Amino acid sequence: TAVDLVRRLLQDQWNPTAFAEIPGVIFYDENRQQVKTARKEETDHLDTLCYPRRELLRAWFPPQGKVGQWRQGLYTSRDCPFRCRFCIHSTVQGMPRYHSVERVVSELEQIIRDYPDQKIVTIYDDIFVVSKKRLIELTDAIRDAGIHKRLGFVAMIKTSTFNHEIALLL
């Protein structure tokens, strides 16, 4: 959807007629009526998605007076099975889809290789610990690759899914 929007902008087609052809957008038409297009088909095979272009995540950091690199993080999954009333994702998300354990390890190794000064990685998943089976597979693979000795981690956790066993795995 984002690519389609940028394409329309670059083609000077930034108007409701063009938006109506793009799946997954909400906009106001010429009559100021809200229009919502059908959602774009999602892939269940997240590993087919390209790796993030991490080198593009640069920003001006005033305290250092220079352009620097953002701290790199990653998503290991998409979507959420919960329907929390306070969460925007509850209205648009579906059932969880996951990157393979091999893909996650590969991305972590890429971060270690390309950003050797980085010591902490944020895992942005809203539901990182929901599947205990997958968490065990991930932690085993991370430990087998020795990644845990080179990186620390920050992860989002839904409190109702956290317990002593999950704490020990993390």
C-alpha positions in Angstrom: 0.0 0.0 0.0 2.8 2.4 0.9 4.6 1.7 -2.4 1.3 2.3 -4.3 0.8 5.6 -2.5 4.4 6.8 -3.3 4.0 5.7 -6.9 0.8 7.8 -7.2 2.6 10.8 -5.7 5.6 10.5 -8.0 3.2 10.2 -11.0 1.3 13.3 -9.9 -1.8 11.3 -9.2 -2.4 12.4 -5.7 -6.2 12.4 -5.8 -9.2 10.4 -4.7 -9.7 8.8 -8.0 -6.2 7.3 -7.9 -6.6 6.3 -4.2 -9.8 4.3 -4.9 -7.6 1.9 -6.9 -5.2 1.2 -4.0 -6.0 -1.6 -1.6 -5.8 -0.8 2.1 -6.4 2.9 2.3 -9.0 5.2 3.9 -9.5 8.6 2.4 -12.1 11.3 1.7 -13.5 11.6 -1.8 -14.5 14.7 -3.7 -17.8 14.9 -1.7 -15.9 14.7 1.6 -17.3 11.2 2.2 -15.0 8.6 3.8 -14.0 5.8 1.5 -12.3 2.6 2.7 -10.8 0.2 0.1 -10.5 -3.5 0.6 -7.4 -4.7 2.4 -4.4 -5.8 0.4 -3.8 -9.6 0.3 -1.2 -10.5 3.0 1.4 -13.1 2.6 1.5 -16.0 5.0 5.2 -16.6 4.1 7.0 -13.7 5.7 10.4 -15.1 4.7 9.6 -14.2 1.1 9.7 -10.5 2.1 13.0 -8.8 1.5 15.4 -7.9 4.3 15.1 -4.3 5.6 17.3 -1.7 4.1 18.9 -1.0 7.4 21.5 1.4 6.0 18.8 3.9 5.2 17.9 4.4 8.8 20.1 7.4 9.4 19.3 10.6 11.3 20.7 13.8 12.6 21.7 13.5 16.2 22.0 17.0 17.7 24.0 16.0 20.9 26.7 14.5 18.8 26.4 17.1 16.1 26.4 14.6 13.3 24.4 12.2 11.2 24.3 8.8 12.8 22.8 5.4 12.5 19.6 4.4 14.2 19.8 1.4 16.5 18.7 -1.6 14.5 15.7 -3.7 15.6 13.6 -6.3 14.0 10.1 -7.8 13.6 10.0 -11.6 13.9 6.2 -11.7 13.3 3.2 -9.8 12.1 -0.3 -9.5 13.5 -1.8 -10.3 16.9 -4.5 -12.7 18.1 -5.7 -10.4 20.9 -8.4 -7.8 20.6 -7.4 -5.3 23.2 -9.8 -2.4 23.3 -7.0 0.2 23.7 -4.9 -1.1 20.7 -5.2 0.2 17.2 -4.0 -3.1 15.8 -7.0 -4.9 17.2 -9.2 -3.3 14.5 -7.0 -4.2 11.5 -4.9 -7.2 12.5 -5.4 -10.9 11.9 -3.8 -14.1 13.2 -0.1 -14.1 13.8 2.3 -14.9 11.0 6.0 -15.6 11.7 9.4 -15.3 10.1 11.2 -18.6 10.3 13.7 -19.1 13.1 16.5 -19.3 10.5 15.4 -15.9 9.1 15.5 -14.3 12.5 18.9 -15.7 13.3 20.1 -14.5 9.9 18.9 -10.9 10.5 20.5 -10.8 13.9 23.8 -12.0 12.4 23.5 -9.3 9.8 23.0 -6.7 12.5 26.1 -8.0 14.3 28.1 -8.0 11.1 27.0 -4.6 9.8 26.7 -2.7 13.1 29.4 -4.0 15.3 29.1 -1.2 17.8 25.4 -2.0 18.5 25.0 -4.0 21.7 21.2 -4.1 22.1 18.5 -5.1 19.6 14.8 -4.3 20.0 12.3 -7.0 18.9 9.3 -4.9 17.9 6.7 -7.7 17.9 3.7 -7.0 20.0 3.4 -10.7 20.7 7.0 -12.0 20.9 6.3 -14.5 23.7 2.8 -15.6 22.8 3.9 -18.9 21.2 6.0 -20.6 23.9 7.0 -23.3 21.4 8.4 -20.7 19.0 10.1 -18.8 21.8 11.9 -22.0 22.8 13.0 -22.6 19.2 14.2 -19.0 18.8 16.1 -18.9 22.1 17.7 -22.3 21.4 18.8 -21.0 17.9 20.1 -17.7 19.3 22.1 -19.5 22.0 23.4 -22.1 19.5 24.7 -19.3 17.2 26.2 -17.5 20.2 24.2 -14.4 19.5 23.2 -13.9 23.1 26.9 -13.4 23.9 27.1 -10.5 21.5 23.8 -8.8 21.8 21.3 -7.9 24.5 17.6 -7.7 23.7 14.5 -5.6 24.4 11.2 -7.2 23.7 7.5 -6.2 23.9 5.5 -8.6 26.1 1.8 -8.7 26.8 1.6 -9.0 30.6 -1.0 -11.8 30.6 1.4 -14.0 28.6 4.4 -13.4 31.0 5.2 -15.9 33.7 8.2 -17.5 35.4 8.9 -20.0 32.6 8.9 -17.2 30.0 11.2 -15.2 32.2 13.7 -18.1 32.3 13.6 -18.5 28.6 14.3 -14.8 28.0 
